[in-house]
Structure formats: structure tokens, C-alpha cells
Amino acid sequence: MKNKLRFAPSPTGYLHIGNARTVVLNYLFIKSIDGEMLLRIDDTDIERSKKEFDNAIIEDLDWLGIKYNDLIRQSDRSDKYDEAANMLKKIGLLYPCYESDEELQRKRKLNLSQGKPPVYDRSALSLTQKQHEELILDGKKPHWRFKLDRVVINWNDLIRGEQRIDCSSLSDPILIREDGTYLYTLPSVVDDIDKSITHVIRGEDHVSNTASQIQLYKALKSEIPIFGHHSLMVASDGSRLSKRTGSKSIKDIRGDKIESITVTNYCARIGTSKSVEAFNTVDDLIKSFNFKDISRSPARFNFNDLEIINAKILQGRSYASVKRQLEDLNVGGEDLFWDAVRPNLTRISEAKYWWDIAVNDGIFDVRDGIFDVNDGVCKVALELLPPEPWDEKTWKAWTNKISEKTGLKGRDLFFPLRIALTGQDHGPNLSTFLPFIGLIRTAKRLNVNIDTF
């Protein structure tokens, strides 16, 4: 049998960085064993599921470089779930209950006050046929629970190792709502069976669900997939991810001009025993992937780490690999300009900023007295300005002559020139950047700052 797993997002919002980590771990694992991946859109929540989020999920996965082999939507598969539900009803494992949320809360509080676990008491199982009929006549609509065996369920988790859950500590899970729609559990298991899913990789918040689902697989006469539950992603301070604590959707991250391979790198290594590296391709990440590296501790998200990785990725990029992006930004200069600016980039969009500084006719008038530097540098620099053509040797030859005439060296020499020529106190190496500014713009920028420097 072909190894196969699924990524199952709900289209009730945009994919966030935690979702991205889950899908990346799924993808790297299944590709490392030459398997296939199913994208399953869990849209059974009719009120909250939106088409725009469905579309965004597909766009985000494409951007991340995640290639799935098949796509299904649960909203198209209700007949499959009805068939399974009817079978469970026939064998007495799916039973109707009529308690309201308020009644269930009262039972829960009572159990807790008596030192008992807050487990559903199965009182609905003792209802007579007449009582069922009376409840329905009173306008009550049932929700349906799956009757668990009160046994211990064990499984060998790919990430967490041996797991053991005593089902007597669990309430019988609700599979069908009062309005007849399905909750997560039954459709998930039915789809896994129908699509021959062999592995289920997801967050550790699903660990307690696994025991119930294993019993469902057995009730539906199916093989049980191999489970793996990874640690969750939290904010940098250890709190739950939220907008307040810096959580980011993939849409937000794309808007921040972070490279997709950066996000994939980050998701593959955060929360593992390995340091985050700047791999240039997903294939490289697949080769280095191993579930044994994943820590049981929460993975702490820090957006600054994404920016650091992004800078490393860009610094290793060839001009050919970014040519189209630079053209879209109207950045010229080809490989020479790219090589000049890439060591200073956190995002590729910043190349446009430096291109504009180089080629626009604007001047940087900094005669506001905020710089404590020696006077006279710009005047001497203008007098000693060499003729074109210029190349990467021009800067050194020119500044050597300025140094000889003024006696200035190091920061006292280079800082005022950089400020006058670029308007910035940091940036690309001027040996490679100066030729793009050119003679005329250099002269104008020096001239306007003679009184300052």
C-alpha cells in the first residue's frame, strides 16, 4: 500500500504560522518516504466556513511549495458520512441525546464538585422509547454520541512514543449536532478510511481525540493509521499564539515580503534539536528531515528569526534565481547590482530602495548639523572626483587620494562620504555601489553637502 497522509485545514480563517508548521512537517515526512499527500478541506461548519478562506488556503500552500496529490472537500461527501453514521446506529454505537448545553454544564459542575471526572453519564442510554417520542414531540432535537468502550487504548506515536489513554476518563464524543451536521470526528475517520490514509500527523492538542478515533476505525472495520503528534507553536514568551502576541497568518507573512522557502525552513526546524538553516530548496529540507529531531517542548515563534533566515536566504541567491522578482520591482543593474546589494537585504523588496538611491536624481542635503564629522571632505572629494568609466576599483583609488590630501582615515573619511552619496549611515559596499550612482549624481550630492562635510 502506498504511504499517504492528509493535511486538513478548516476554511474558517487564514492559515497561520502554526498551520504552516503542521503542513510542512506532513509534507517533508511523506516525501521522505516517497508517499502521497491529500488536501482535505474540513468545511462541515457551514456558518463559519468561507470560500475566500478556502481559496486562500490553496494559494498559501502553492506559495509554500506544498504539492498535494488529491483534494477533497467534506461538504461534498455527506453521503459517505451518512452511510457510516447509519451503520453505527444499527449496531448501537451511535445513540441520541437531548441535553441542552446548560444541562450538560450543570452535570459537569456537579461531577467536579463531587471530585468526579467531568465525563458524560450516558443517561440518554436509559431513556425508553416512549421518553424518546415525548422529547421529540416537545421539540427536542437529538445530538448523537459515539459509545466508547471503557478500555485503555495504546498506540506508538511517531513523535511522542508509547501513548496510553484510559477511555473511562473520556466522555462519549458527539459526532452529529442537533441540526444534523457533523462535527470533526466522524468525517475525519470516514475520509481517512475512504482515501486509504496510512499516517496522521497533527498537533498534540489532538492526542486525546486519538483514542476515540481509534475506536471509530475499529467500529468501521478499518485499519488504524500511524499517528504522530507534534508540539504546538507558542509566542516567544510561551503564551498562546494570538494577534496580540505576534501571531502571523501566511497572508500577513507574504505581505511582509518574506520568501516562501524562508517560511518552509523555519517551520521545518523550529521546535527541533537542530538549528534553523538556510536551505535553498524544499528537496534539501526533505533530505535532512527526521521526526526524531522534534522536541516535546513547545516551539516558540519569533518573527525576527524569520527575518534573519530571510536575509541568509537572499545572501545565497544567484541573480538568475531572483531576476524575475527584480524586474517586477523595476530594479536594473543585473547581476552586478544584485551582488552589490544582496548582503544588505532582509527582503528582496529592499533592492528597489537601494536602486532608487543609486539611480534617482535626488540629492541628500544633510545640512542640519546632526552629524559630528570633519568639514571639508566633500569639497576635496569633489575636486578629486575621477572621470568615468567607473568600476569596483574606483572607490578605493578615489578615497586613497582624498585621505592623502585631508589626512582623514577610517570612519572620519568614509562616514561623511556615505552620508552625502546615499543619505544613509550604512548600506552596500561603496566599492560596488558607487558605479551605479555615477559621476554626475555623485558630483551633485557632494556639491550640495560641501558646507556640511
Rosetta blueprint (number, residue, H / E / L):
1 M L
2 K L
3 N L
4 K E
5 L E
6 R E
7 F E
8 A L
9 P L
10 S L
11 P L
12 T L
13 G L
14 Y L
15 L L
16 H E
17 I H
18 G H
19 N H
20 A H
21 R H
22 T H
23 V H
24 V H
25 L H
26 N H
27 Y H
28 L H
29 F H
30 I H
31 K H
32 S H
33 I L
34 D L
35 G L
36 E E
37 M E
38 L E
39 L E
40 R E
41 I E
42 D L
43 D L
44 T L
45 D L
46 I L
47 E L
48 R L
49 S L
50 K L
51 K H
52 E H
53 F H
54 D H
55 N H
56 A H
57 I H
58 I H
59 E H
60 D H
61 L H
62 D H
63 W H
64 L H
65 G L
66 I L
67 K L
68 Y L
69 N L
70 D E
71 L E
72 I E
73 R E
74 Q H
75 S H
76 D H
77 R L
78 S H
79 D H
80 K H
81 Y H
82 D H
83 E H
84 A H
85 A H
86 N H
87 M H
88 L H
89 K H
90 K H
91 I L
92 G L
93 L L
94 L E
95 Y E
96 P E
97 C E
98 Y L
99 E L
100 S L
101 D H
102 E H
103 E H
104 L H
105 Q H
106 R H
107 K H
108 R H
109 K H
110 L H
111 N H
112 L H
113 S H
114 Q L
115 G L
116 K L
117 P L
118 P L
119 V L
120 Y L
121 D L
122 R L
123 S H
124 A H
125 L H
126 S H
127 L L
128 T L
129 Q H
130 K H
131 Q H
132 H H
133 E H
134 E H
135 L H
136 I H
137 L H
138 D L
139 G L
140 K L
141 K L
142 P L
143 H E
144 W E
145 R E
146 F E
147 K L
148 L L
149 D L
150 R L
151 V L
152 V E
153 I E
154 N E
155 W E
156 N E
157 D E
158 L L
159 I L
160 R L
161 G E
162 E E
163 Q E
164 R E
165 I E
166 D E
167 C H
168 S H
169 S H
170 L L
171 S L
172 D L
173 P L
174 I E
175 L E
176 I E
177 R L
178 E L
179 D L
180 G L
181 T L
182 Y E
183 L L
184 Y L
185 T H
186 L H
187 P H
188 S H
189 V H
190 V H
191 D H
192 D H
193 I H
194 D H
195 K L
196 S L
197 I L
198 T L
199 H E
200 V E
201 I E
202 R E
203 G E
204 E H
205 D H
206 H H
207 V H
208 S H
209 N H
210 T H
211 A H
212 S H
213 Q H
214 I H
215 Q H
216 L H
217 Y H
218 K H
219 A H
220 L L
221 K L
222 S L
223 E L
224 I L
225 P L
226 I E
227 F E
228 G E
229 H E
230 H E
231 S L
232 L L
233 M E
234 V E
235 A E
236 S L
237 D L
238 G L
239 S L
240 R E
241 L L
242 S L
243 K L
244 R L
245 T L
246 G L
247 S L
248 K L
249 S E
250 I H
251 K H
252 D H
253 I H
254 R H
255 G H
256 D L
257 K L
258 I L
259 E L
260 S H
261 I H
262 T H
263 V H
264 T H
265 N H
266 Y H
267 C H
268 A H
269 R H
270 I L
271 G L
272 T E
273 S L
274 K L
275 S L
276 V L
277 E L
278 A L
279 F L
280 N L
281 T L
282 V H
283 D H
284 D H
285 L H
286 I H
287 K H
288 S L
289 F L
290 N L
291 F H
292 K H
293 D H
294 I E
295 S L
296 R L
297 S L
298 P L
299 A E
300 R E
301 F E
302 N L
303 F H
304 N H
305 D H
306 L H
307 E H
308 I H
309 I H
310 N H
311 A H
312 K H
313 I H
314 L H
315 Q H
316 G L
317 R L
318 S L
319 Y H
320 A H
321 S H
322 V H
323 K H
324 R H
325 Q H
326 L H
327 E H
328 D H
329 L L
330 N L
331 V L
332 G L
333 G L
334 E H
335 D H
336 L H
337 F H
338 W H
339 D H
340 A H
341 V H
342 R H
343 P H
344 N H
345 L L
346 T L
347 R L
348 I L
349 S L
350 E H
351 A H
352 K H
353 Y H
354 W H
355 W H
356 D H
357 I H
358 A H
359 V H
360 N L
361 D L
362 G L
363 I L
364 F L
365 D L
366 V L
367 R L
368 D L
369 G L
370 I L
371 F L
372 D L
373 V L
374 N L
375 D L
376 G L
377 V H
378 C H
379 K H
380 V H
381 A H
382 L H
383 E H
384 L L
385 L L
386 P L
387 P L
388 E L
389 P L
390 W L
391 D L
392 E L
393 K L
394 T H
395 W H
396 K H
397 A H
398 W H
399 T H
400 N H
401 K H
402 I H
403 S H
404 E H
405 K H
406 T H
407 G L
408 L L
409 K L
410 G H
411 R H
412 D H
413 L H
414 F H
415 F H
416 P H
417 L H
418 R H
419 I H
420 A H
421 L H
422 T H
423 G L
424 Q L
425 D L
426 H L
427 G L
428 P L
429 N L
430 L H
431 S H
432 T H
433 F H
434 L H
435 P H
436 F H
437 I H
438 G H
439 L H
440 I H
441 R H
442 T H
443 A H
444 K H
445 R H
446 L H
447 N H
448 V H
449 N L
450 I L
451 D L
452 T L
453 F L
